Amino acid sequence: MTSSLINYTLHLADNSLVLGHRNSEWCGHGPVLEQDIAITNISLDLIGQARNFYQYAALLTNKENEINITEDSFAYFRNSEEFKNILLVELPKGDWAQTILRQFLFSCWQNLLFEKLSASNDQQIAAIATKSLKEIAYHLRWSSEWVIRLGDGTQESHMRMENAINELWSYTEEFFVPATYEMEILNNGVGTDVSLLKAGWMQNVGKVFSEAGLTIPSLTTIYTGGKEGRHTEHMHQLLSELQSVARAHPTATW
Amino acid sequence: MVDVKNISVDHIWNMLKDVPDPEVPVLTVQDLGIIRDIHLRDEVVEVVITPTYSGCPAMDMIAANIRFVLLENGFKNIQITTVLSPAWTTDWMSEEGKEKLKAYGIAPPNPRQQVCNNELFAPHEVVQCPRCNSYHTHRVSEFGSTACKALYQCDECSEPFDYFKCH
């Protein structure tokens, strides 16, 4: 039970950290100042969520093994095959349309997932989820509005949204395919059956897409495996940047 | 320096009343409702704090400042505990804190019931300009210089200002 709970907590942390990192790549490069600030604020929220989950995973790990690791051990000193984030969040940020669409698809899922987790039997997971939901409400509203603005905007912005959908859609099925550890903790009332979130997610995405003049494509290819540590080549490049300072100066403090 | 053997919890609250928020220094951490509880057992003082937003980068600094004040006052056994539940809300901000914010040039949070609206493209919250008191203002961005603020501008006096958004 404990090891699957740790793995599950790391999965939640890794999703948020990796997407937070990808969004942070816009810092100083956003299309306009206000939206640069918006996307980096969302990064900050996501990295904050990740820290809360990592701290909890460290607490559980230390109790189990009588060692003394910290949140940093997880973020900076694991290799890509140890990360349990879904593949969607590690893909390059692409253009603004792709960044917006990914944030929207993710927030829509995270919102449904965290609503379930806020009633988890695990009190700390419930507390982190409840706190995060207040921030996710902003992310979801902001990204939904942008999907509509771009989808229903100019010919160019509409085309870019369609390209983004074609690029990302095959990665969304992983939201709803449980990893081994997710199934293991289900019996303890800690997590939730993610396959049951799909109907609500499709409905919410469909509503925003129809307002944006976009269509949900048919699912032809499915990419999964991130939850179990099988990542795309982009993950190595992302981690080499994210971890470079900590690995070059492993004992540094400030 | 106080005699930590004969001190009350009320006295410790009072001791910590001037610890500032590092990002909005006009507010104290008590104005914000960040200190949730103080326990005292056998000369061990425990201060329970909660972050405003998950990613608030000021929490380590706040914990360090609290520890520093307690050390200065003679405490040796200090424990700072972070709790996440119940989640922080701007409803916990003191009235005095709201007045201080406004005087500083930041519009204080509106009562929460006004903004629990997750509809898309909903009309923006009406926020009063902290400079000229006009309600004729518009939102520039829902996200601002820190996680807890949004950017507004006054249409009467043209003042751009931060709004401490309700959460």
Interface residues (C-beta under 8 A of the other chain):
Chain A: E34 Q35 I37 A38 N41 I42 L44 D45 L46 I47 G48 Q49 R51 N52 Q123 Q124 A126 A127 I128 T130 K131 S132 K134 E135 A137 Y138 L140 R141 W142 S144 E145 I148 V208 E211
Chain B: P51 Y53 S54 G55 C56 P57 V83 L84 S85 P86 A87 W88 N118 L120 F121 V140 S141 E142 F143 G144 S145 A147 L151 H167
